[in-house]
Amino acid sequence: GKGTVSKYLKNEFDLNTISTGDILRDHIDRETEIGKRVKLLTENGDLVPDSLMMELFEDEIKQHSQGWILDGLPRTRRQAESVEDLLKSLGMGFNAVYFIDVPDNEIISRISGRLVHAPSGRTYHVEYNPPKEKNRDDVTGEPLTQRIDDKPETVRSRLEKFHSQTKPVLDFFNERDLLVRVNASTSDEAF
């Protein structure tokens, strides 16, 4: 997935990864006001509003002024415009935008089979990377869970919204000659 690709690129090119998913999950785990709003949205299969994403992004980008990968942002044309404006105001910009294109049925299979050891962040997959003992963390033996936003029906709903919002974002970066499309059903194919 995009997180796996981001980790590879981060290590290969010594870049920082700014993952909106990680930022949002951190707020949910800490039960901040933002986290409570985000939890409700994601449980209903909704996307986080642009204004909130930009507020969180601005805080993060100021901590990583050189060499970064954005993971999960921008997701709308408005976000793309806002990110571009913010970066310009900080004397930064995009070098390239990679879109990792994966068929929906593959995404649903990958995400809905994911299991997480919440305390450590270790992830497993029921098919591709199963734990040694069913539904138990390999290191601690503690129970594994499925995130509520990883359930198949939630993933389908999110994908429908994603597609309706993604084409304008891809067009935005293509108009600026920044878009590189990577067709990949597996993370290995992206390399």
Helices and strands as residue ranges (DSSP letters): H 2-13, E 16-19, H 20-30, H 33-43, H 50-61, E 68-71, H 77-89, E 97-101, H 104-112, E 114-117, E 122-125, G 148-150, H 152-175, E 179-183, G 187-190
